[in-house]
Amino acid sequence: MQKKLPHICPSCSSELNVQSLICSNCETTVSGEFGLPLLARFTIEEQTFIIDFVKSSGSLKVMAQKLNLSYPSVRNILDDIIIKIENNEKSINNSK
Amino acid sequence: MKKWLFNPFIYVAGWQALGLGLLLMAITCVVAFFSKTHFDGVIDVHFGAGFPFLVCVFEQLNAWLFTVIVFLAASFILSKSRIRLIDIGGTLALSRTPMIFPAIAGFIPLLHQVPSIKNAAGFLLGSLLLILFTIWMVALMYNAFTVSSNLKGSKAIWGFIVSIILAEAISKIVISQLYHHFLF
């Protein structure tokens, strides 16, 4: 089973932060409060899209062929991700 | 299946949609010429007298072209995405596919008659079928608009309603001028 990284608080719907990190080799634990990187705030599907988009050198045509979708459909997915990135950046800047 | 019937533009757009759409429009045009069916506006279907073939071609182009122009303008005004003319033109051409069925229905003599008590049931059934195909086309046009311009929610709905009314009005004015020029 693939675990999903939760990034939204189930109680108040705010962004979650990381409290501890563990080394899977020596089990050393690092504690503190760390913000999640921008990419980790996306869903698995959106992360896969971003990675595939970078791998296809940013070509929407290649992405459309790969996903069996039309060009505007792929462009719309990308545009929605861009809006999400901008909103996330705004919320990160506001919380600083 | 439902997606292919009402929103094939998720999978097909651009040149592919334009080629297929124009081919189906050409077939509709030939069938409409022989069945004396007329598309005298963006969402209009009427049965009547036989017109010259060139007029049938103009009817198709008029219905498609003015939708493309108005929808393109609306997309540029309302959307923040990069709009391509080929996507609007292609998806809207493919949206007119359901009109092939009213063109075929035009071969039924009953639909060319003046409605009376004698043929009321058949006429009503025929009219209902035509309305269904028109609704199907309008649903396709809405999805063509939203996919091509990446509009959602109330922006998409109001943008579409205003655009289709405007396109219908313009196409009606142009087609009446064309009829006047070619037929009278």
HADDOCK unambig.tbl for C-alpha pairs under 7 A between the chains (distance, minus, plus):
assign (segid A and resid 68 and name CA) (segid B and resid 11 and name CA) 6.53 0.50 0.50
assign (segid A and resid 69 and name CA) (segid B and resid 10 and name CA) 5.81 0.50 0.50
assign (segid A and resid 69 and name CA) (segid B and resid 11 and name CA) 4.37 0.50 0.50
assign (segid A and resid 70 and name CA) (segid B and resid 9 and name CA) 6.67 0.50 0.50
assign (segid A and resid 70 and name CA) (segid B and resid 10 and name CA) 5.51 0.50 0.50
assign (segid A and resid 70 and name CA) (segid B and resid 11 and name CA) 4.47 0.50 0.50
assign (segid A and resid 70 and name CA) (segid B and resid 12 and name CA) 5.05 0.50 0.50
assign (segid A and resid 70 and name CA) (segid B and resid 13 and name CA) 5.52 0.50 0.50
assign (segid A and resid 71 and name CA) (segid B and resid 13 and name CA) 6.77 0.50 0.50
assign (segid A and resid 72 and name CA) (segid B and resid 147 and name CA) 6.33 0.50 0.50
assign (segid A and resid 72 and name CA) (segid B and resid 148 and name CA) 5.76 0.50 0.50
assign (segid A and resid 73 and name CA) (segid B and resid 10 and name CA) 5.52 0.50 0.50
assign (segid A and resid 73 and name CA) (segid B and resid 147 and name CA) 6.30 0.50 0.50
assign (segid A and resid 76 and name CA) (segid B and resid 150 and name CA) 5.67 0.50 0.50
assign (segid A and resid 79 and name CA) (segid B and resid 81 and name CA) 6.77 0.50 0.50
